[in-house]
Amino acid sequence: MAMTISTLKTTDVQHPDLPTLLIVLSAIGFGTVPFFARNLTEAGMTPAAVAFYRYAFSAVAFLPFLRLGKHSWSVSMWGMLSGLIVGLGWIGYVNALQTLPVSTAGVIYMTYPVFTVLIGWIFFGERPGRRAFLAVILICTAAILASSPTLAGAGDLSAVLLAFLAPLGFGAGINILARKLVGVPPLSRIACKSLGSVVGLLPLILVLPAQQVLPQSTPGWGLIAGIALVTALLPQLLFNIYVPVMGAKPAYEAAARDFGTGLANAGLRLVYGAGDVGLMGTVARAAQAAGGETFGVIPEHLVNREIGKRDLTTYVVTETMHERKKVMLYNADAMVLLPGGMGSLDELFEAITWRQLGLHNKPIVVLNTGGYWEPLRALMEHVVSEGFAGADHAEHLQWADTPDAALKALQS
């Protein structure tokens, strides 16, 4: 069976130094939580109140950006659920800081990638790769060493378990963010997450005596401003805006590489645009490295522009773009769309149109890495709901969140 992959190169991030610096600053801000939290609890404030103040400022500041319209309320509810889980997790973490050394609590908090991977696997069927398993083992080893009775000071097991609630909640929040809040503007994400935390913590605050909720001195109000601005509002703003910019390309390339390797391992031939750059080049090189067969088709005027990859099993040069797409379609048994640009969309919609016209009946799979194509899914649903296409047209597409899921769809 041959597969055609419609991908064009993704845009490189320009001037990455500033985004990198701002992400580092956001990490520093997140890392100052123990300082503010411990000082506030030592001043008599309860962990629930500390967690509440951490998110309350952000909830108020970004409330105007909250989306509760007809088509966005359900997404906002997912964001609020994410904030609720994270906020409740922070109660346990602040409690643990009263017993554990800050360094130990910090190491425990950094286990959140482990929970992110496990929750993604258990609840969303995203099986982690070998590198993810290795990272999980290393992180767990560090956490075990840090939380051992000797290193944890008092060795309070309950405090250690409470400390794990924060990374557990953060891991759940990351999964919701990656799968349910795709396409939501950064300020709207912060608004719904912060509001969810406040809503979840408010009932706990209302039953507490005033002296355990309100600071009893001017320095106490300063600490509240610090935990709200330095550890939450500002770093969340930087993180939500710049992490997608810095993190997207590696994730797309990793998925493309895994997909190319998976094609070869499954004995499937790759039919694609014969380029040696961007994601199309990544897929082809991975397939070749795994011993797979490759079939490339490129129009003459793009041979130099896209750096035609000539070491393929089969290399075809056509006169026009139309001939290129025709040759790829007729030499493939299915189509897979990876994250890409206008060229990818052009190939996708032509393949859908040809299928509607009965020119082929081949599967069309969308590899939705990191939710990249969620806006496309929403557009397709909108076109159908407005009556410009039948419901069966949307069914022409099969959706896969991971390379493994895409390969299973091809072989089903």
Residue, then its C-alpha position, 0 to 999 in steps of 0.5 A: m500500500a502507498m501513502t501520500i503525505s500532504t505537507l509543506k515546510t513549517t515557518d521557522v521562528q524568527h529571532p528566538d532569543l527574546p521568546t526564549l528569554l521571556i520563557v526563562l523569566s516565566a519559569i523563574g516566576f513560577g519557581t518563586v512560589p515556595f518563597f511567597a507561600r511559605n512566608l504567607t503560611e508562617a504568617g497564619m494564612t491557610p494554604a487554601a487562601v494562599a492558592f486563592y490569592r495566587y489566581a484571583f488577581s489573574a481571574v479579575a485582570f483577564l475576565p474581559f477576555l473570557r469567552l462564553g458565547k454560543h460556540s465557545w462556552s463549552v471550550s471555556m468550561w474545559g478551561m475552567l475545569s483545568g483551572l479547578i484541578v490545578g487550583l485544588g492541587w496547589i492546596g496540597y502543595v502549599n500544605a506540604l511546604q509547611t513540612l518539606p524543605v523547599s528544595t524537596a518540594g521543588v523537585i516533586y513539583m517538577t514531576y508534572p511531565v510524568f503525570t502529563v504523559l500518564i494522563g495522556w496515555i490513560f485518558f486520551g490513548e496517547r502512548p508515549g514513545r521510548r524517549a518519553f519513557l526514559a524521561v519518566i524514569l529519570i524524573c521519578t528517580a530524582a523525585i524518589l531520592a528527593s522525597s526519601p526520609t533522609l532528604a525530606g527532613a522530617g520524612d513526613l510521608s503525608a506531606v510528600l503525598l500532598a506535594f504530588l497533588a500540584p504536579l498531578g493537577f498541572g499534568a491534567g491541566i496540560n492535557i486539557l490545554a493541549r486537547k480542549l483549548v486549541g485555538v483559544p487565544p492566550l488571554s482567554r485561556i488564562a481567564c478561564k483557567s484562573l476563574g476555574s481555580v477561583v470558583g473551586l477555592l472560593p467555597l473553602i475560603l468562605v468558611l474560614p475565619a477572617q484572620q486565616v484569610l486576610p493578611q494581618s500586616t502591610p508586608g502580608w499584603g506585599l506577599i499576596a501581591g507578589i504571589a499573584l503577580v510574580t508567580a501567576l499573572l506575569p509568568q502565565l502571560l509569558f508562558n501562554i504566549y511564547v511557549p506555543v511559538m517555541g514548542a510547536k516546531p519540535a513537536y511537529e518534526a518529532a511527529a513527522r519523524d515518528f510517522g515516517t518511521g512507522l510507515a516504513n516499519a509497517g511496510l507502507r510506501l511513502v508517496y509525497g512531494a519529493g522535497d527535502v525541506g520542512l516536514m515533507g523532508t523529515v518524513a522522507r528521511a525517517a522512512q528511508a532511515a527505517g528502510g522504507e520505499t519512497f516515491g517522490v513527485i515534484p514539478e520542474h519549477l520547484v526542483n531548486r526551490e524546494i531542494g528536490k530529494r533525488d535519492l528516493t526509490t522513485y523520483v518523478v519530475t512533472e511539468t505542472m503542479h496539477e500533474r504533480k498532484k494527479v500523479m501522487l493521488y493515482n499512485a497512493d492508496a490513502m492520503v495523510l495530512l500533516p501540519g502545513g500551510m497553504g499548499s497542504l490545504d490546497e492538496l487536502f481540499e482537492a482530494i476531498t473534492w475529488r472524493q465528493l465527485g466520485l473520482h476516488n474512494k481513498p481514505i483521508v487521514v488528518l494527523n492532528t499533532g498538538g491540535y494543529w488542525e482543530p480550526l480546520r475541524a471547526l471550519m468543516e463542522h461550520v460548513v456542514s451546520e450552515g448547509f453548504a455541505g452534507a454531513d457525509h462530507a465531513e465524514h470523508l476525513q478521519w482524525a488522528d492525534t498521534p502518528d500511531a493512531a494515523l497508522k492504525a487508521l491507514q491499516s484498518 
